[in-house]
Amino acid sequence: MKSIRNKLAIATCTLLSQGAQQAAATDSSWTTNTSYLFYSEADNRVTVHKIITNADVTLGDSDVLSLEAVYDTVTGATPTGAVKSVNTVSVTTPSSGGNGFATAAGTPDLVQFDDTRLGVNVGWAHNYNRTLKVNYGASVSVERDYEAYGGSLTVNKETSDRSLTFTAGVAGSYDTIFQSSGGTPKPMGDVKENNYSPQFFGEGNKRSYQGILGVSRILNRRTVAEFNYTIGALDGYLTDPYKLISMTDTNGVEMERYFESRPDSRLRQTVYGGLVHRLDNKDTIHLSYRFYWDDWDINSHTINYRHRRNLSDGRYLEPHLRIYHQTAADFFHHSLKYGQPLPEYASADYRLDEMSSLTLGAKYGLPAWGGTLRFRLEYLYQSFSEAEYDTNKALIFQASYKKEFD
């Protein structure tokens, strides 16, 4: 299971959140934030337990050091991409240390896995003067079958009246990918080759580069607007070494099974617009829209809406709605036609299919033990156009505690 490898994506370091972090650092020498996240998909699919702890330490008047550690375990079963089996089929590509197993006739072809990830992120923010702030970052993430190393640099420049902030940044990472048993399978290789001993190559390497340009504007004493443009390039091994694709006859019966193959480069671009508005009753509305496109022919639209309702005694309730839709990659196929030549690139990974997603939930916060305790509960529903596993439902729960120390 792939980890959250886009943590270095500097687009997520929005200007609004940067401002909040800077304010917190000014008020206190230490700010700690610890959270536990539970993610569970229906039908005994993927289950995630994640613990995140971070600390922001103020060093003098101009510097803030940020330290974060992430530990998560991911277990369950995930679709390989192969079609439902008329007969029992042996899965020979176990994920993340799991064992190959047989799926019953007429059930989606799933593969079990059990993975653990440890990640460390370090950041340093330095105010060179009243209006210029630079953020430096580095990260390491290690799993059984994935290693990632990255760094980032972000510059924030405010105007003299501090009503306008410009952001520019770059980030990069170097990843190593392989099956837990070692190596990566030959792209579009036949699973049954050499009596189920197909050809494998060495580890795969992936490089990613990202850049961001952004602007944040205080429109009035109640409203802040933000706009970001992000561009990212990836090259190297971009295939998932565990995913398969079936070749079927006219009745949809599997005749052959192959490892998937994806292009070795990808160019991704995003435009993002956000608005934060404080109402007369001091409630706060967060509304954002994100448009994404890449050269794999995937386009996506994301709308996020949050409404923070302030209750008594420092408590608050924040309902959340997220609507998402994406088109399919140009090399996505439910299956390949038997007797036709193999394409250069093909994948049945449901994450590359046309998809619609709805997330609905709420966050509740209250003062506790000198800090702030927060609970988040959300329901996720995803529907896919052609993938063999055409729906996915998940429950997300998170508990967090934040405290400041003098």
N, C-alpha and C positions, 0 to 999 in steps of 0.2 A: 504494500500500500504506500503510495507516494505521500510524503510529508508535506507540511505547509512550506513549500520551497519558495514561494513568492514573498516571503517576509521581507526580503531586500527590496521589493518593488517600491521605489520611493514615491510612487503615486499614492500609496496608502498613507504616507506622512502628510496629511492635508494641513493646510495653513491654519485651519481652525483648531485642530488638535495640538499643533505645535504651540499655538498661543496659550492654550490651557496648560500645557506642560510647563511652559516658561513661567506662568503665573504661580503654579504650584511650587516650582523650584525657588522662587523668590521668597515665598512665605515661610519656607521650612528648609532645614538642613538635610532632612531625610524624608523621602516619600516612598512608602512600600506598597505594593499591590500584589496580592496573591489570589489566584482563582483556580477553581476546579471545573472542568467541563465534561459533560457526559453527552455522547451522541449515539443514538441507537436507531438503526433502520428496521423496518418491519420484516417479517418472515425470516427472522434470525440471520439477517445479512450482516452488515458491518456494525461493530460496536467500538466506540472510542472512549478511552478515559485519558484526560489530559490535565496536567498540573502545570501552571505557569506562575512563576514568581519573578518580580522585578523590583528594582530599587533605583531611585534617582537621588544622587548625592550632590549637594551643593558644595562646590570648592571655591571659596572666595566669592567675589562679586561678579565674576564673568564666566564661570565654568560650571557645567553640570555633567556628572558622570552617570551613565545609565547602564545597569547590569540586568540581564534577563536570562533565566534558565527555563527550558521547556522539556518536560518529560511526558511522553504519551505511549499508550499501548493500543494497538489496533488488532482486533480479532474478528472472526466471522467467515463469511463466504461472499465472493464477488463473481459476477458473470465473466466468463473468459471471452465471450463474443461468439462462440460456437452456437449453432441452432439446437433446439430441443431434440433429444435423441429418441428415435423410434426404438432402438435397442440400447442396452447398457453400453456405455462408452467409458473407457479408462482415460482419465486425465493424467497426462504425463508431464505437465509443466506446473508443479506446485509453486505457490507464491509464498515468498518470505519464510521459507523453512517448513511449510506444511507438507503433508504427504499426499501423493497422488491417490485418487479415490474414484469410485465408479458412481455415475449418476443414474437414477432410475429412469426407465423409459417414460418419455413425455414430460420430463421436467427440464427447466432451464439448466444449461451446463454451467455449474458453479465450481469454483475452486476455493478451498479453505486456506486460511492464512493466520498467522500469529506473529505480529511484529512489534518491535519496541524502538522508539526514537529518543535520542537525547540531543537537544540543541542549546547553544549558548550564543547570545547576542550582546555585544558591547557597543555603547555609543558615547560620544563626547560632544557636547554642545559648547561652543565658545562665542561669547559676545565680544567682537572686536571693537565695537563702539555702540553708541546708543541705538543705531538703526541697522547694524550689520551683525548677523548671526550665522555661524557655520556649524553644521552637524556632520560628524564623522561616524561611520559605523562599520562593524565587522561581525561576521557570524560564522558558526560552524554547526553542521547538523549531520548526525551519523545514525544509520540504520544497518540492518543486516545486508541489505542489497542496494543501498544508496548512500552516497556521501556528498555533501555540498559545502563549499567554502565561498564566502562572498564578502564584498565591501561596498560602501556607498559614501557619497559626499553630496550634501545639500546646502545651498546658500539661500538665506532669506534676507532681503533688503527692504527696509521700510522707508517711506518718505518722511520728511521732517515732521509733519503733523501726525504721522503714524496712522493715517486713514487708508493707506494703500501699501500693500506688501507684495513684492515680487519674489518668486521662488524659481531656482534653477538647480538641477541636480543630476547626478549620474550614479549608476550602480552596475555591478558586475558580479558574476558568480561562475564557479567551475565545479561541475558535478560529475560524479562517477556512478554508472548504473550497471547492474549485473543481476542475474538470478542468484538466489541464496546458495544454490548448488555450484555456482561459479560460471562466468561467461555469459554471453548473449547468443540467442539462436539466430541462425541465418534468416534474414528477412525473406518472407514468402517461402520458407523451407517447409517441406512435407513432414508433418509430425510422425508419420509412419515410416519415414526413411530409415534404412538400415535396421529394420525390425525394431522400430520405436527408439532408435538411437540416432536422432537427427544431428546434423552438423552444427557445432557451436563455435563461436569466435570468442575473443577475449572481452575484457570489460569495455563498455561503451562510455564515451566522454561527451559531455555537453557543456557548451559555453553560452552564457547569456549576458546581454548588455542592455541597459535601459537608460533613458533620459527623460527628464520632466521639465516643463516650463509652466508656471502657474502665476496667477494673480488673485489677490484677495482684496476686497474693497468694503469699507464701512460705509454703507449707503446712508444710514441715519443712526440715531442712538439706539434703535431697536433691531436693525437689520444688517446682516453681513452677507455678502455674496462672494462666491469663489468660482474660478474656472481653471482647469488644468488640462494640459495636453501631454500625453505620455507616448513614447515610442520605445519598442523593445525588439531586439534581434536575438534569435537563438540559432546555433549551428552545432552540428555533431550528431550524436545518437539521440534521436527524439522518439524512437519507437518504444512501446511498452513491451518488455521481454516476456511478459506472461500472457499477453492477449493473443487470441486465435481468431481465425475466420474459416467458416465452412464453405465447401463447394457442394452444391445440392443439385438434384435432378429436377425435372419439371413438377414433381409432386412435393418438393421441399424436403426430400429425404437426403440426409448427408451422405455423400460419396467419398469425399476427401476432406482433410483438415490441414490448415496451414498456419504458420506463425504470421502475424500481421507485419506490415511494412509501412513506414511513414517517411515523408521527405526529411532530408537532413538539414533543412533550414526553415526558419519561420520568422516572418516580420509581423509584429503586432502593434496596433495603434489604438489609442483611447482618447476620447474627449469626455470631460466630466464637468458638470455644473452643479453647484450646491447653493442653497439659501437657508440661512438661519434667521428666524424672526421671533421676537419676544412680544407676546400679546399683552393687552391691557391688564389682564389678571396675573401677569408674570409667568404664565405658561410659555413654553418654548416649542416652536415647530421647526423640524429639520426636514428639508425636502431636497432630493438630489436626483439627477438623471445622468446615466453613463451610457455612451455608445462606443462599442468596440468593433474592430474589424481586423482581419489578418489575411495573409496571402494563401491560407488554406481554404478560403471562401467562407469562413465562419464570421457572421455578423451577430452582434447581440445588443439588446436593449435592457437596461436595468433601471427601475424606479424604486427609490427608497423613501419611506415616509415615517417619521417619528414625531410623537407629540408628548412632550414631557409635561405632565400635570403635577404641579407642586401641591402637596398636601400639608397638613399641619405638622409641627414639631420636626421640621427638616426632612420629612418623608416625601417621596415622589413616586409616581407611576408613569411609565413610559411605554405606551402601545407602539408596536412596530409592524409595518407592512412592507414587504419586498416583492416586486413582480419582475420576472426575468424571462426573456425569450432569446433563443439563439437558432441560427440556421445550421445545417449540417456541413461538415467538411466535404470538399469535392471528391475525396477518395473514400468516403464512408460508404459501405455496402452492408446490407443485412446479411447477404451471402453472395457467393460467386456462382455463376452458372457452370454446371458440369460440361466438360468438353470444350469450353472456351479457353483461349490462352490466358495465362496468369498476368495480371496487370503489374506494373512496377510498384505501385503503392495501393494498399487496400487495408481497411480496418473495419471491424464490426464493434468497436468499443462504443458503448452507449453514450459515453461522455462526448463523442464527436457527432452524435446524431442531432437532428433537429429536436429542440427541447423547449418546454415551457415549465416554469417553476413558480411556486407561490410559497412565501414564508410569512407566517402570521404568529405574533406572540407579543410579549410584554416584559418589561424590566421593572422591578420594584426595589427602591433603595430606602434605607433608613439609617440614622445615626446609631452606632453601637460601639461600646468600649473605646470611646474617644476617636473613632474613625467612622467609616461609611461601609455598611454591609449592603450588598446588592445581589438580587436573584433575577435570573433571566430564564424564561420558558418559552420555547418556540416550536411550531409545527411546520415541517417542510413537506411539500408535495411536488413531485416532478413527474412529468409525462413525456414520453419519447415517441417520435413519429414511426420509426421502422425497427428500432432495436428489439431483439428477442425478449429482453426484459423491459416491458414497455412502461412500467410505472415504478416509482420509488417513493416511499414514505418514511419520514424520520422524525424523531423527537429529540430536541436539544434542550439541555438544562445546564445552567452555569451559576455557580455561587462565587462571589468575589468579595474581598475585604481590602479596603484601602485605609492607610493611616499615615499621618504626618508626625514627624518628631522634630523638636527644636534642637 
